[in-house]
Every structure is written in structure tokens, then in C-alpha cells.
Amino acid sequence: MVAVVLLALGAPGLAGGARQAAAPAQVAAAAAAEGRRVRLIPVGGSEPLGAWGHVLALLEAADQARSLGFEPDTIVLPTATGGTQAGLVAGAARRAAEAGRRVTIHGIAVHPDPDLETKVAGLVAALAEMGGFAAPDAPILLDRGQVGPGYGVPTDASREAAALLARSEGILVDPIYTAKALAGLVARIRDGRLRGPVVFWHAGGTPGIFESLG
Ligand SMILES: Cc1ncc(COP(=O)(O)O)c(C=O)c1O
């Protein structure tokens, strides 16, 4: 799907399938050859500069929540490479340093990588150093109960959660990333584990809705 979008944007000689993984480097090389300044950021923004975007996103979301009259207690999100979670954890630490109140960041793993917590913690430390604030010492919260048979494979719980959100709010989520996190959120709400205002981090992935139809 990524390669299809790149083709639509004019990337030369690319197609879907196995060549998808090579597409970003090819596009970057072509742009650099045209004299453009290129910085390739990996999937998930999983390096300090990329994850910094998620730090800014946390700060922006906190401002938006405040302008709506609430402070989130918990943010629930999908975690695949860990870049988003690291940015939100670091952003929460930075926000806490300014506003005195810390939002808990709760990742729902959508990838079985056993080193995810370590990767997230390493990125958080790098982000804190970049931003000049103290890295939080709280453990990285990651629920591995929604991965199911594997990365990119829908589960009954993710399908059920996606249908629930679509039918109750008209909001669509893909069945393999965001819907697995949504399933984790629904499970937590049903068994009473969440208290206070909760923000669900819709992480995009809309093309995945159509992949699952193919
Ligand atoms: C749509 C979507 N949401 C969430 C994620 C998870 O983000 P991260 O890789 O930063 O953990 C991904 C990553 O694959 C994704 O494609």
C-alpha cells in the first residue's frame, strides 16, 4: 500500500509486494539526486528525530485537552516499533516538568518483538537528552495481550472493537494496528482498569482497512 501511494505521488519504477521495503530508500535517493535535502526517517519514527514529532504531538494533544476543559489521566495507543510510545512517554515527562501533572502512557503491542520495552526506554532516554529534560524513571507500560497470531494479522477482538467504534461513533480504524489497541482499551474499560479521562490515540493506518478487503 505504501508503494502504491508513492507511485501516485510520482515515485519512479516502484510497485507493491516485496519491493515495498526498498521504496523509501529509492525515493530518498531519487530526491537527493535532484539536489533536495533528504532525511530518511524509519517506520514509526523510531529514532530520536522521528520520535520527536510524537513528543510535539503529545504537547499539542495536552493543550487541546486543556482547551476542552480536561486533563487526560491515560493515553492508550498501538505500539509496533515503539517510536510513537517513546515520543508520548517523553512528551508526558516534558509536560509534567512544565504542568506538574503526568499522563500515563499505555502501549498495546501490535508486534511480538520481545525487546519492545527496551527499545522504547532507549528512545525515551535519547529524547530526554535531546530535549534537555529528565527521563522518567517509571516502567514502560506495554500490554502484549492483543497481538494475537502475529504482526499484521487481525484478531476477533480487533474486529469486534473496530466494529464497535464504527457503529457507535462512525470512526474507522484499521484491523491490525489501531483496532488492536482499541481492543486493549475496550478490555480495560470493561474490567474497570481505567480511571479518569482517557485519550485513545488513533494512529492512522486507514490504508489497512482496504488491504484487509483485498
Ligand atoms: C497505523 C499504525 N499505527 C500505529 C503504529 C505503531 O507505531 P510505532 O511503530 O511507532 O510503534 C504503526 C506502525 O507500524 C502503524 O502503521
The ligand as an SDF file (V2000), in Angstrom:
LIG
                    3D

 16 16  0  0  0  0  0  0  0  0999 V2000
   -1.1430    2.6870   11.5040 C   0  0  0  0  0  0  0  0  0  0  0  0
   -0.1240    2.4690   12.5510 C   0  0  0  0  0  0  0  0  0  0  0  0
   -0.4220    2.7840   13.8060 N   0  0  0  0  0  0  0  0  0  0  0  0
    0.4680    2.6030   14.7860 C   0  0  0  0  0  0  0  0  0  0  0  0
    1.7010    2.0630   14.5510 C   0  0  0  0  0  0  0  0  0  0  0  0
    2.6210    1.8680   15.6990 C   0  0  0  0  0  0  0  0  0  0  0  0
    3.5520    2.8750   15.7730 O   0  0  0  0  0  0  0  0  0  0  0  0
    5.0450    2.6260   16.2180 P   0  0  0  0  0  0  0  0  0  0  0  0
    5.7160    1.8990   15.1080 O   0  0  0  0  0  0  0  0  0  0  0  0
    5.5570    3.9980   16.4210 O   0  0  0  0  0  0  0  0  0  0  0  0
    5.0350    1.8080   17.4680 O   0  0  0  0  0  0  0  0  0  0  0  0
    2.0740    1.7410   13.2580 C   0  0  0  0  0  0  0  0  0  0  0  0
    3.3820    1.1760   12.9940 C   0  0  0  0  0  0  0  0  0  0  0  0
    3.5650    0.2300   12.2700 O   0  0  0  0  0  0  0  0  0  0  0  0
    1.1290    1.9340   12.2210 C   0  0  0  0  0  0  0  0  0  0  0  0
    1.4120    1.6250   10.9550 O   0  0  0  0  0  0  0  0  0  0  0  0
  1  2  1  0
  2  3  1  0
  2 15  2  0
  3  4  2  0
  4  5  1  0
  5  6  1  0
  5 12  2  0
  6  7  1  0
  7  8  1  0
  8  9  2  0
  8 10  1  0
  8 11  1  0
 12 13  1  0
 12 15  1  0
 13 14  2  0
 15 16  1  0
M  END
$$$$
